[in-house]
Amino acid sequence: MPEASDDVSTHDVFVTDFPKKGFGIVDYLQGRVHFALLDQMKLMSKSGMNQTQIKETILATITEIIDNFEPEKESKSS
């Protein structure tokens, strides 16, 4: 992952908070993922990536996360 930035204004521009009230857990988690993906795509677009590059990068990352997910280990440590 890229190095952490201390620039709060950059975080304010590219990080959208998802409201915590009024949603069930599934809707809340899906909303957070949705907002995070939109924020990431906005940042990638502003940095000069085109839609195809953005799609390929995000799909590769999501595929890696899913491929490395081991529910037995995750549920025991949670």
N, C-alpha and C positions, 0 to 999 in steps of 0.2 A: 504494500500500500504506500501511497505517497506520504511524505513526512507531514507531521502535524503542523498546522498553521496557527499562530497566535493572533492572526488578524481577525478580530471579532466582526468587523464590518463585512468581511467576505462570508463568514458564517451566516450573518443576518441576511445577506442577499441570496444565498443558496440553500438555506435550511428552513424548510417549512415545518412548523409544529403541527402535529395532528391533535385535534381536540380529544381530551380524555373522557369527557362526560357524555352520556347519552348513547353509548355504543356497547354492544356485547363484545366479549373477548375476541371472537373470530373477526367481527367487523373492525374492531380496533386494530388488531394485528395486520389485517389486510390493508387497512387505510394507511398505517405506518409504512408498509412496504410500498404501496402506491405512491405516497408522497416522497419517499426516499428515492425511488426510481425517477420520478419527475424532476426532483432536485438534481440528481446526478446527471440526467440527460441535459438539463439546462446548463449546468456547469461545463459538460463536455462540448456542447454546442458553442458556448461562449469561448471555449479554448480552441475552437477551429475544427473540431471533428465534424464530419458530415454524418447524415442519418445512417448510412450503411455502416460506417465505422462504429458509431454509437451502438447500433443494434448488435453487431458482432462482438463488441467488447462486453456488453451487458449479458448477452446470452452465454458467452464463454464463462463469465464469472458465476452466473446462476447455475450453469451446468456443473461447474466445479464444486459449488456448495452442495448441490443435490447429490453428486457422485460421492462426496466425502462424508455425507450424513449417515451416521450409524445410530438408529433409534434406540437400540439396547443401551449403548454407552451414554447417549444423551439423557435418556429418562432416568438412569441410575444416578447420574451426577447432578441432575436438576433438583 
